[in-house]
């Protein structure tokens, strides 16, 4: 388990780590060489705490905003700690309140609390609180300038990296398009679901990144470079059409034993995957012509099968479904071509100054769970500071910092993340003491701290566990930079870190109740309601509405999945299999919805031809809404609806249209686009996806309303 926790996937950001390490090391060495060791360590500590707010994967504008805000809060925390140093019993409740504020409002966060604790335990400084604040603020501004130094040449790198990740994930999904969700082949089904989920998550992150870069007022949007939006739209269309193609292809394999079209389809999707991957990683459109040629070859195969169906050698439904598969493949090809051309031209957004106000609707909401966490953290922090004051231990701040930095919103997260800061403090203190034993002096300690910062910030971009190994000892070594460090001091510091860890586990077990359980029914009901709205949106077939409902349904599933993760991390928490199944069945319903949206509509004006399809969709939505009501009321009895009757009506409708279409063929109207032909294409193409939607809606309703999912 420990080996897995420390596993790093990806390449560490050594350049970013070097910038942070050099920035902190320069401040320490400048103070050491000028004889102002305390001042240098204060500035370095301010820089270190400010860097908590940074994330090199974010847009530079947002990074600048977060870093400047972090500088302000760290400066205020440093000054407040200095002012409270002579008044310990006033400081105790104030530190608890600041810790609670940081937990409740993420824009404040943990750094101001750490700055307050460390400056408070440092005691009064000879140069006064104002100069102490100026030094911390200078350090924050210094590291802000250093890490944003590459803005002119790397401003768009996070955006392009996010779009590239999404494009590669979609290319992987295209490669897996031939995997069939056959219940008898669990491995293939699992592989497809994993790739679909990865692509969906990567696309959501890319959407967020684009929003960060194009977050301007409504009247300014037309002046934006359309590159990011055009690329995101192309990637979204690729995702939707690939999911639809996967389901429609499954419908064809269930109707015919003929497999000559499979090789051509696999070749075409593979070529499109290579073209997309090359476009996103190499900014090249060279592979697009081959991808389009492979799609054209598949179209020829579909035309040959259509001729066989018209002559009676194949079922008409095979021809209709393969025609829809061809249309999905064509739309994927056009979207890949659009993405490749946009990538080759270069995705760009005009430079703007960072915004210091929130976008409308961008405010984060924090529910009761975070309020409870803030209250619990305040109680534990007050207890830790009180204990440190009562014992009068010179290294008591190591105990307090361990407690404050290790407590997490859930019991499971607290236990999982506790080991690594304690190990880090032990390693950091031991390494520093060992180096000083070999070559004593502040220069040596400054180089040790800078080296730890380089490695910690570089690995921190990939692994939170590695970051926690370095983060806490870095802060404490910076706070104690002006104090002598001996083997005896190192042992005491490690001992207080371990004691803090033990206290955190006890506090978390005592104060962290099983609160997620009571919110679970609301999350499940919201998921069912949102997916019911998605199904109803299919009846109107408005592209913007369907796309919006798909995103909102996926978001409701993500919220439920996150809630399940928190439930699993509560004391004695266990997630019922039925709730995990609820998330999986909901994902399949979204996939079915995309497949149905890809099916062509009946002839405009012939609304009666769409009647059975619309009736089935309404009945599915009614079943999901009924399941949501049952979850809220706790009634798991049967949910009355007209779904079975609607499916019977649809089956009869398809049979009637098949007979009418065969009559047209017998009369020589095979190539005429009659109302019957349009209606038959719609019904035959939609029928397999509708059957899958109905089956998944039933599974979702049963899982959500089962006694196991009720958590009683």
N, C-alpha and C positions, 0 to 999 in steps of 0.2 A: 504493500500500500504506500509506504514511504517512497519507494522508487518511482511509482506511478505519479505520486504527487509532485515529484521534482523533475518529471519528464518535460522536456522543452521541445515543442514542435515549431519549426520556423527558424529564422535567422535573427539572433539578438541585434538590437539597435546599438551597435558599438559606437557609431558616430554620435548619437544622442547621448549615450552614456559618457563618452569622452567630454562632450560639451558641459554636462552637469558636473562631472568630476573636476574638470579644470576650473570651472567657475567657483566651486566651493574651495578647492585647493588654493587658488590665487588669493582669495580673501584671507585664508588662514596664514599663508606664507607672508602676505603683505603685513598682517598684524604682528607676526613673529619677528620679521626683519626690521620693523620700525619700532619695536619695543612696546607695541600696544596689543598684547596677546588677548586680553579680555575683549577689547573692542573688535578685533578680527574674528574671534570665535562667535561673538554676537551677530555680526554681519553674516558670517557663514551659516549660522543657525537659521537666520531669517531667510537666506537663500534656499536652504534645504527645505524648510517648512513651506515656503511659497511654491516650490516645485511639486509639492503634493497635488496641486491643482492642475498640473499640466498633463496633457496626453498627446504625444507626437502624432497620433493617428487622426486627430481632429483638424479641422480647417484652421489656418493661422489666425484668422480674425477671431474665432471663438477662443483659441488658445490665449491670444492677447487679452481678451476680456476676462477670462478666468484667472490668468496670472496677475493682472493688475488688481482684480478684486481680492485675490488671495494675499497679495502684498498688503493691502489695506487691513484685512482682518488679522493677519499675523502681527502687523505693527501695533494694532490696537490691543491684541492679546498680550504682547510683550510689555507694553506700557502698563496695562492693568495689573499684570503680575508683579511688576516692580513696585507699583503704588500699594499693593496689598501685602507686600512682604513684611512690613512691621505689624500687621494686624491679622494674625493667623485665624482667629475665630470669625472674622468677617470674610476672610478669603475662602474658608471651607464651603459655605453655601454659594458664594459667587462662582467658584470653580464648578460646582455641580450644575448651576443654572447655565453656564456657558457650554458645558458638555451636552446638556439637554438641547440647547439651541442648535448646536452643531449636528446633533442626531436628527432633529426635527426638520431642519432646513438645510438641504445638501449644499446650497450656495455658500453656507458658512463652513460646514464640514468639520473635520478633526483638527487641522493645523492650528487654528486659533486656540483651541483647548490645550494642545501640546505646548504652544508658545506661552500661554498663561501659566501652566504648571511648571515648566522649566525655568521661566524667569522668576516665578514666585519662590521656588526652592533655591534659586541662586542667591536670593536675598538682596538687600539694598546695594546699589552700585555707586562708586564714588563720583561718577560723572552725572548722575541724576536720571530720572525717568524719561525726560524729553530726549536727551541724547541717546539713551538706550533704545527708544522708539525709532529715532533717526537712523541708528545703525542697522536695526532689523529691517526698516523700510529700504535702506540703501542696498542691503543684501538682496531683498526681493526684487528691486528694480534691476539690479545687476544681472541676476540669473534670468530675468524676463528678457532683457536685451540680448543676452548670450544665446539662449535657446531659440530666439526668433531671428537670429542673425541671418539665417539662410532663407528668409521670407522671399526675397526677390527671385530666387532661382528655384525654390521648392514649394512655392505657394500652393500649387495645384496638385502636389504629389498625393496628399491624403484622398482627394476626390478621385484621382485616376486609379489609385490603389484599390479603393472601394469598388469602383466600376469594374476593374480588372478581376477582382475576386468574384463578383457576381457573374461576370461573363464566363469565367472558367467553371464555376459551379453549374451554370446552365449548359456549358459544353459537356460536362460530365453527365448531366441529366439527359442530354440528347444521345450520348453514347449508350445510356441505359434504357433508351426508349423501347428496345426490343424485349425487355424483361416483362413477363406477363404476371399479373397478380393472381396466379393460380393457387387456390387454397392447398393444392397438393405440393406446391413448390414454395415452401416457406422461405428458403434462402433468397430466391429471386424476388419475392414480395418484399422481404426486409431490405434488400439492396435498393430496390426502387424507392421505397418509402424514405430510406435514409438520404438518398440523393435528392429526392423531391423536397424534403425538409431542409436540407442544407442549401438548396437553391433558393427556397422561399425566404430563409433567414438572410442569406447574402443579398438578395434583392431588397429586403426591408432595410438592411444597413445601407445599401447604395441609395435608396430613396431618402434616407435620413441625411446622408452626406450631401446629396444634391440640394436638399432643402436648406442645409446650412450655407451652402455657397450661393444660393439664389434667393436668400431670405431678404427681400426688398419689399417696399410698399407696392400695392396693387398697381398704381399708375405707372410704376417704373418697370414692370415686368417685361413690357414689349421691347425695352431697350437692352435686355439681357442677351448675351450670346446664347443662342438656342442649343448649343452643342450638348451640354449635360442633360437637358430635358429630352432632347431627341434621342440620345443614347439610352436614357432610362426607359423611354417609351418603347424603343426597339427591344430592349432586354425583357421588359414586361410582356410584350407580345410573344416573344420566344417562349417564355415560361408558360403562358396560358395555352398556346397552341401545342406545345410539347405534351403537356398534361392531357389535353383533349385528344391528341393523336394516340397516346398510350391507351386510353380507354376505348377509343373507336377501333383501334387495331385488335384489341382483345375481342371486341364484338365480331369482327370478321373471322377470326380464327375459330369461333364457335359455330360458324355457319357453313364452312367449306373445308374440305381436306386439301384443297389446292394450296401449294406453298411456293410456287415460282415467284410470286410477288414479294415474298418475305425477304429474299436475298436482295432484290432491287431496293426495297424500302430500307433495309439495314445499311446498304451501301450509301443511300442518299442521306440518311440521318448521320452516319459516320462522317461523310464529307462535309455536312453542315457543321457538325461539331468541330472538325478540324479547322474549318474556315473561321468559326467564331473564336476558337482558342487562339489561332494565329492573329486574328484581328485585335484581340484584347491584350495579348502579351507582346506582340511585335509591331503593332500599329500598321498591319499590312492587309491589303484586300486581294492579294494574289491568288488565294485559294477559293475565292467566291465563284469565279466562272465554272470551276469543276463541280462545286456544290450545286449550282443551278443546272448544270448538264446532267448530273445524277438525278435531280428531281424531274427533269424532262424525260429521262429514261423510264423512271417509275410511272410517269404519266402515260407513256406509251404502253406500258404493261397493263395499266388500269383500263386503257381504251380497248386492249385486246380482250381482257376479261369481260368488259361490257358487251363486246360483240358476242362472246360466248353466252352471256346471260340473255341477250336478245334472241339468240337461236335456241334457247332452252337448255343449254348444257350446264348452266350455273343458276342458282337462285337469284332473282332480281335484287333481293336485299344485299347480296354480296356486292353487286355492282354499285348500289346506292351508297353503301358504307365505304367501299374503297374510293368512290368519288369524293366522299367527305374527307377521307384520309389524305387524298391527293391535295385537296384544297388546304388542309392544315399544313401539309408539307410545303406547298407553295408560299403560304403566308410566313412560315418559318424562314424559308429561303430569302424572301424579300426583307424580313426583319434583320436577318444576318447580314445581308448586303448593306442595309442602312447603318447597322452598327459598325461594319467594317469601314465604310466610307467616312463615317463620323470619326472613328478612331484614327484613320489615316490622315484626316484633315487636322486632327488634334482637338481634344476637348479642352475648351478654355472658358473662363469667366473673367470679365473685366475686373481689375483691382478696385477695391473699395476700402474705406476705413472701417475698422471694427465697429459694430453696433453695440451700444451700451444700454439699450432698452430691449425688453422682450418683444418678440413678435406677437401679434394678436393671437390668442388661443394657445400660446406656447407655455403657459404657466403649468408647472407640474402640480399634481394633486397628491396629497399625502393623507392617507386614511388613518383609522384608529390604530392600526398595527404600528405605524411609525410613532404615533403619540405615546403609545405604551412603551415602546423601546426607549424613547427619549426619557420618560419618567424613570424607567428602571436604570438606565445608564446614570441619571442624576443621582439616584439613591446609592448606587454602588460607588460612584466617584466620590461622593461625600464621605462614605464610610472609609474608603481607601485613604483619602487625604487626612481624615481625622486620625486614623491609625498611625499614619506617618508622623503626624504632629505629636501624638501622645508618646510615641517611642523615642522621638528626637534622634532618629538615626540619620547620619549624614548622607547616606545613599538611599533614603526612603523614596526619593523621586523615581528610582528605578522600579520600585514596587508599584507606585501610582501610575506611571506611564504604561507599564505592562497591562495593568487592569483596564485603563481607559482605551488603549489601542487594540485590545484583544476582544472586548465585548462586541458581539454582533447581534443583528436583529433576531436571529434564531439560535436555539441551543446547539443545533448541529453545526452551524457555521462557527460558533464560538469554540467548540471542541476541536473541529477540524483545523481551524486557523491558529489555534493557540500554540501548537508544537513549534511552528516555524519561527515566530518572533523570539521564543525562549532559546531555541537553538542558535538563532542569529546573534542574540545578545551574548551568549556564552562564547560563540566563535569570535565575535568582534572584540570582546573584552580580552579574551585570551590572546588573540593575534596581536592586539595593540600592546599588551603587557610583554609579550614575547619579543616584539620588535624593539620596544624601549629597553628591554633587558640587554639586547645585543648592541643597540646604538641609542642611548638615551637622548632625549631632547624633543622639543616641540616640532622641529622640522621633520623628524622621523614620524611622529604622530600625524602630522599634517599629510604626509605622503600616504600613510596607511589609510587615513580617512578618505583621501582623494581616490585611492585605488578601490576601496569598498564602494564609493559612490559610482565610479565608472561601471563596475560589474553589476551593482544593484540596479542602476537605472537602465542599463542595457538589457538585463534579463527581465526586469520588471515589465517591459512592454509585452512579454510573452507569458509570464507566469506570476500570478499574485503570490504564490508560495515563496518563490525566489525573492520577490520584492520584500516580503515580510522578514526574510532572513537577514536582510541588510538594513531595512528602514529604521527599525527601533534602535539597534546599536549605533547607527550613524547619528541619530538625534542625540542620544545620551553621551556618546563620545564627544560630540560637538559641544554639548552643554558643560561637560567636564574638561574641556580642552585646556583651560587655564590651571587645572588642578593636577598634582602629581599622580601618576598611575603606576601602581606597584602590583606585584602578584597578590598581595593581601587585599588590595582594593578590587582587583579583578574578581577574586573569589566572593567578596561581599556583594558585588554587583550581580554576579550570576545567581547567587543565593537569593537575592531580593527578586530577581526576575522569575525564578522558579516559584517563589512564594506568591508572587502576583498571579502566576498561572494557576496555582492551586486555588487561590481565592476566586479567580474568575470562574473556574469550573463549578465551585460551590455556589456562587451567586447565580450563575446561569441556571443551574439545576433547581435552585430554590425559587427564583423569581420569574422564570420563563414558563408560563402556563401553556396549555394546549389551546391557544386562541384561534389558530387557523381552521380548526375543525368547524367552528360555528359559522364561518364565512363560506364554507364549501358549497352549500346548497345554492347560495346566491350566485356564485361563479358558474356553477353548472347550468342554472336556469338562464343566466345571461348568454352563455354559449348557445343554448338551444334556441333562444329567441333570436339571436343574431343570425344563425344559420337559417331559421325560418324566414327572416327578412331577405336573405340572399336568394332563397328559392322563389319567393314571391317576385323579386326583381327580375327573374328570368322570364316571367310572363310578359312584362313590358318590353324586354329586350333593348333597353337603353344602355349603350356601351359604358357611358360614364357611371351610370347607376350600378351596373353589375360589377364593374371594376372596383368601385368604392365599397360595395357590400362584401366582395371577396376579401379586400384588405381588412375591413372591420371584423369580419368573421374570423380571419386568421389572428387578428389581435386578441379577440375574445378567447381563442384557443390558447394563445401564448400566456394570457393572464391566468387561465385555469392551470396550465402546466407549471407556471411559476408558483402558484398557490400549492400545488401538489408537492413541489420540491420543498417548500417551506414546511408543509405538513410532515414530510418525511424526516425533517430535521428537528422536530419538536421532541421533547422528552417522551420516549416510548412511542414515537410516531410511526405509523405504518400506513402506506397508501394502498387502498383496496385495488385489486386488479381491474374492477369494473370502472373505476375512475380513469385509470390509464387507457382502458379501451375507449372511453368516451372521447378522449383527445384524438385517438387514432381514427375512430369512425367519423369524427367531425372533419378531419383532413380529407378523408375519402369523399365526403359529401361536397367539399369545395372542389375537388378534382372533377367529380361528376357534373357540378354546375358549370365548370369551364368547358367540359365536353359538350354539354347541351347548348351553351351559348355559341359554340363554334358551328352548330348545325344550322343550315340555311333556313330562313323563315319561309312559310308558305307564301303564295302569291299575294301581294298587297290587295286588299279588298275581299279576299276569300277567308274572312276570319273564322267561318264555321269549320274550315279544314284544320285549324289549330285548336279547335275546341277540346278534343280529348287530351291533347298534350297539356294544355293550360289547366284542365280539370285535375290531371294527375299532379301537376306542380302545386296547385292550391291544396290538394289533399295531403301532400307531403308536408307542406308548410303548416297545415292544421295539425298534423301529427306531432311535429316538432314543438309547436306552440302548446299543444295539449300536454306534452311531456314536461315542458317548462312549468306549466301550472301544477302538474302533479308533483314535481320536485319541490316547489314552494310550499304546497299544502301538505306534503308528506303522504299523499294518496298514490300508491303504486298500483292501483287496480287498472283494468283495461282502459285505454284511451279511445273513445268513440270517434271515428272519422269515416270518410267515404273512400278511403284509399283503395281497398280491394275492388270495390265496384268501379272506380275510375280506371284501374288497370285492366279490368275485364272489358270495359268500353273501349279502351285504347287498342287492345288486342283485336277486338272485332273490327275496329276502324281500319287497322293496318291490313287485315284480311280483305276487307271490302275494297280498299285502295289497290291492293295487289291484283285482285280480280279485274278491276276496272282498267288498270294499267296493262294487264295481259290482253284485254279486249282491244285496247288501243294499238298494241303491237300487232295483233292479228289483222287489224284494219290498215296497217302500213304507216302508222303515225309514230314510229320509233324515234324520229329525230325532231319532232315538233314539240315545242315547249308549251304544252297544254297545262291547264289548271290541275288536272289529275296528276301529271308528271311532277309538277312542283310539290303538290301535296304528298305524293308518294315518297319523293326524295326526303322531305322533311320527316314524315312519320317513320320511314324505315331507318333513317339515320339516327333519329332520336330514341327509338324504341329500346335498343340495348343499353344506352346510357340511362334512360329512365328506369329500366329494370334494376340497374346497379344502384341508382339513386334511392329507389324505394327500399331495396334490401339494406343499404347502409343506414337509411333513416330509421328503419325498424331496429337495426342493431344498436344505433345510437340511443334511441328511445328506451329500449330494454335495459341497456347498460346504465343509463342515467337514472332510471327509476327503480333499479333493483335495490333490494334490501342491503346488499353489500355496499352500494354507493351512498346509502343514506347515512352511514357513519353513526348509527345509533348504538 
